[in-house]
Amino acid sequence: MIETDIIIIGAGPCGLFTVFEAGLLKLKCHLIDALPQPGGQCVEIYPKKPIYDIPAFPEILAGDLVDNLMKQISPFKPTFTLGERAETIEKTEDNKFIVTTNRGTTHIAPVVAIAGGLGSFEPRKFPIPNLSDFEDKGVEYIIKDPEFYRGKDVIISGGGDSALDWAIFLAEGVAKSVGLVHRRQTFRGHLDSVQKVMDLAQKGKIKLITDAEVTGLEGDQKLESIIIKHKTEGEYKVIIDFFIPLFGLSPKLGPIADWGLEIEKDANGGTDLTETNIPGVYAIGDVIAGPN
């Protein structure tokens, strides 16, 4: 069990800055986030997007904001449980809280701060009938550790920045082979990333398959092959080790919504730091509901 002074649920900018404020009071924090890295949607969805509502920064890239926050809180040595979703909360007899994740990791502290923003980000799943049968058995929605794919045959599906960036990364000396499947010929990602993919495809380091989509998965106990349906070539099978569909993430408050918490501002908008109906549990930032 991980014991700390404050459990922070959500490692986005609001949760990270909480570490700094708590650190000034000599309080140690441990953060839980369903994403595999700190930063929330700033890192996962638009790291290269400029944002304009940060004090003292007329303009800053979302990814740079998170980098700055990580540097700012580093003296306070926060710890993290990443890639896991806060699932349950229970109060102990000595007025502490035990927070357990979907993977069974337990945490205990006298204070819990919920900085979940719009909620945990869950992968958008492509409508393949037996997709769930191969989850964690060859189908992965989030790349937590690139080394997991070293020397493996990998197919990535998607047309955004995440699909492009990971295809580039894995193709440059990590995976044995990398294929990128996209249903169109044009990509939604940054032009620089698109060009890198095209260059790697010309060098034979990425097998680029456009005008196509993955329609089936096959395997015994684990994923062994996928079925690709091409616009002009029809259906064919590809032997692989891993299929990584990267179609973006959708925010859901998830299990926190079932904890019986009241996280609403008062009629006048209230405050940005709100104790919930459970003493010792606080809601911070965008997770707080209110008229504005």
C-alpha positions in Angstrom: 0.0 0.0 0.0 1.3 3.5 -0.9 1.0 5.9 1.9 1.2 9.7 1.5 -0.2 13.0 2.9 -2.4 13.8 -0.1 -3.7 11.5 -2.8 -4.3 13.5 -6.0 -6.6 11.8 -8.6 -5.6 13.3 -11.9 -2.1 14.3 -13.1 -3.1 17.1 -15.4 -1.9 20.7 -14.9 -4.3 21.3 -12.0 -3.2 18.2 -10.2 0.5 18.9 -10.9 0.3 22.4 -9.5 -1.4 21.1 -6.4 1.9 19.2 -5.7 3.7 22.6 -5.6 1.2 24.3 -3.3 1.2 21.2 -1.0 5.0 21.1 -1.1 5.2 24.6 0.3 3.3 23.3 3.3 5.7 20.3 3.6 3.0 17.9 2.5 3.9 15.0 0.2 1.7 14.0 -2.7 1.0 10.9 -4.7 -0.9 11.2 -8.1 -3.0 8.6 -9.8 -3.9 8.9 -13.5 -5.3 6.6 -16.1 -2.9 7.9 -18.7 0.6 6.5 -18.9 2.3 9.9 -18.4 1.6 13.1 -16.4 0.0 16.1 -18.2 -3.6 15.0 -18.9 -5.2 16.1 -22.1 -2.4 18.7 -22.7 0.0 15.9 -23.3 -2.3 13.2 -24.7 -4.4 15.2 -27.1 -2.7 18.5 -28.1 1.0 18.7 -26.8 2.0 20.9 -29.7 -1.1 23.2 -29.5 -0.5 26.8 -28.2 -2.7 27.8 -25.3 -3.3 31.3 -24.1 -4.9 31.3 -20.7 -1.9 30.6 -18.5 -0.8 33.5 -16.2 2.4 35.2 -17.3 2.5 33.2 -20.6 0.8 35.1 -23.5 1.3 31.8 -25.4 2.8 28.5 -24.5 2.6 25.0 -26.1 0.6 22.6 -24.0 3.4 20.1 -23.8 5.9 22.8 -22.7 3.4 23.9 -19.9 3.5 20.3 -18.6 7.3 20.2 -18.8 7.5 23.4 -16.8 5.2 22.1 -14.2 7.2 18.9 -13.8 10.3 21.0 -13.3 8.5 23.2 -10.8 7.4 20.3 -8.6 10.5 18.2 -8.9 12.0 19.5 -5.6 9.0 18.1 -3.7 9.5 14.6 -5.2 6.0 13.6 -6.0 5.3 9.9 -6.7 2.9 8.5 -9.3 0.6 5.6 -10.2 0.2 6.0 -14.0 -1.8 3.9 -16.5 -4.3 3.0 -13.8 -7.8 4.4 -13.0 -8.9 5.3 -9.5 -11.8 2.8 -9.0 -12.9 2.8 -5.4 -12.6 4.9 -2.2 -13.2 3.8 1.3 -12.8 5.5 4.7 -10.9 3.9 7.5 -11.7 4.0 11.2 -8.9 6.5 11.8 -10.4 8.9 9.2 -8.0 8.1 6.4 -9.0 7.2 2.8 -8.0 4.1 0.8 -8.1 4.6 -2.9 -7.8 1.5 -5.1 -7.2 1.4 -8.8 -8.6 -0.9 -11.5 -5.3 -2.8 -11.3 -5.6 -3.3 -7.6 -3.0 -0.8 -6.5 -4.0 0.7 -3.1 -3.1 4.1 -1.7 -3.9 5.6 1.7 -3.9 9.2 2.9 -5.9 11.5 5.2 -6.8 13.8 2.3 -7.9 13.1 -1.3 -7.9 15.8 -4.0 -9.9 15.1 -7.1 -8.4 16.9 -10.1 -10.0 14.8 -12.7 -10.8 17.6 -15.1 -13.4 16.2 -17.6 -12.7 12.7 -16.4 -10.3 9.9 -17.2 -9.6 9.5 -20.9 -10.7 6.2 -22.3 -9.8 5.0 -25.8 -12.3 5.2 -28.6 -12.6 1.6 -29.8 -13.0 0.6 -33.4 -16.1 -1.6 -34.1 -14.4 -4.9 -34.6 -16.7 -7.7 -33.2 -14.1 -9.6 -31.2 -11.8 -6.7 -30.3 -12.3 -7.1 -26.5 -11.3 -10.7 -26.7 -7.7 -9.7 -27.5 -7.3 -6.7 -25.2 -4.0 -7.1 -23.3 -3.4 -10.2 -25.5 -2.0 -8.3 -28.5 -4.4 -5.4 -28.7 -3.1 -2.3 -26.9 -4.8 1.2 -26.8 -2.0 3.1 -25.1 1.7 2.7 -25.5 3.0 2.8 -21.9 6.5 1.4 -22.5 8.0 1.3 -26.1 10.4 -1.4 -25.0 7.4 -3.7 -24.8 7.4 -3.8 -28.6 11.1 -4.3 -29.2 11.7 -6.8 -31.9 8.0 -7.3 -32.5 5.7 -7.0 -35.6 3.3 -4.1 -35.0 0.4 -2.6 -36.8 -0.9 0.8 -35.8 -4.2 2.1 -37.0 -5.2 5.8 -37.0 -4.5 9.1 -38.8 -3.8 11.6 -36.0 -0.7 12.8 -34.2 -0.6 9.9 -31.8 -0.7 7.3 -34.5 2.0 9.1 -36.6 4.3 9.9 -33.7 4.3 6.3 -32.4 4.7 4.8 -35.8 7.8 7.0 -36.2 9.2 6.2 -32.8 8.7 2.4 -33.1 10.1 2.3 -36.6 13.3 3.9 -35.6 15.1 0.9 -34.1 12.5 -0.4 -31.7 10.0 -2.8 -33.4 11.0 -5.5 -35.9 8.4 -4.1 -38.4 5.8 -1.3 -38.2 2.7 -0.9 -40.4 0.4 2.1 -40.3 -3.2 1.6 -41.5 -5.4 4.6 -42.3 -8.8 4.7 -44.0 -7.8 7.8 -46.0 -4.8 8.9 -48.0 -4.5 12.2 -46.0 -3.6 12.5 -42.3 -4.9 14.8 -39.6 -1.5 15.1 -37.8 1.2 17.8 -38.1 2.8 18.2 -41.5 6.2 17.5 -40.1 5.1 14.1 -38.7 3.3 13.2 -41.9 6.5 13.9 -43.9 8.6 11.8 -41.5 6.2 8.9 -42.0 6.4 9.3 -45.7 10.2 9.3 -45.6 10.3 6.2 -43.4 7.8 4.5 -45.8 10.1 5.2 -48.7 13.0 3.7 -46.8 11.0 0.6 -46.1 10.9 1.2 -42.3 7.1 1.7 -42.2 4.6 -0.2 -44.3 2.0 2.5 -45.1 -1.4 1.2 -45.9 -4.0 3.9 -46.8 -7.5 3.6 -48.1 -7.9 0.7 -45.7 -9.1 -0.4 -42.3 -8.7 -3.3 -40.0 -11.9 -5.4 -40.0 -11.0 -8.6 -38.1 -8.7 -10.2 -35.5 -7.5 -13.8 -35.4 -5.6 -15.8 -32.8 -5.7 -18.7 -30.3 -5.4 -17.3 -26.7 -3.5 -14.3 -28.1 -3.5 -12.1 -31.2 -1.8 -13.8 -34.2 -3.1 -11.9 -37.3 -5.4 -9.2 -38.5 -7.7 -8.8 -41.5 -7.2 -5.6 -43.5 -9.9 -4.5 -46.0 -8.4 -2.3 -48.7 -10.5 0.0 -50.9 -9.2 -1.5 -54.1 -7.3 -4.7 -53.1 -10.0 -6.3 -51.0 -9.3 -8.2 -47.8 -6.1 -9.9 -46.8 -4.4 -11.2 -43.7 -1.3 -9.9 -42.0 0.7 -11.9 -39.4 1.5 -9.6 -36.4 2.4 -9.6 -32.7 0.5 -6.4 -31.7 -2.3 -4.3 -33.0 -2.5 -0.7 -31.7 -5.6 1.2 -32.7 -5.1 4.9 -31.9 -8.3 6.7 -32.6 -8.1 9.2 -29.8 -9.5 9.3 -26.3 -12.8 10.4 -24.9 -13.2 11.8 -21.4 -15.4 10.1 -18.9 -15.7 10.8 -15.2 -15.7 7.0 -14.7 -16.0 5.4 -11.3 -15.6 8.8 -9.5 -19.2 9.6 -10.6 -20.4 6.7 -8.4 -18.6 7.8 -5.2 -21.5 9.8 -4.0 -19.6 13.1 -4.0 -21.2 16.5 -4.3 -18.8 18.6 -6.4 -20.8 21.6 -7.2 -20.1 25.3 -6.8 -22.6 27.5 -4.9 -25.0 29.8 -6.8 -22.4 32.5 -7.0 -19.8 30.3 -8.6 -18.1 29.3 -5.3 -14.4 28.7 -5.2 -12.0 26.7 -7.2 -11.0 24.6 -4.1 -14.1 22.9 -2.8 -14.5 20.4 0.0 -17.1 17.8 -1.0 -19.8 16.4 1.1 -17.2 14.0 2.5 -14.8 15.9 4.8 -11.3 15.4 3.7 -12.2 14.8 0.0 -11.7 17.9 -2.2 -12.6 18.7 -5.8 -10.2 21.0 -7.7 -10.5 22.7 -11.1 -12.7 21.6 -14.1 -14.2 18.6 -12.3 -16.2 21.0 -10.2 -19.7 21.6 -11.7 -21.3 25.0 -11.6 -23.4 27.5 -13.4 -20.4 28.9 -15.3 
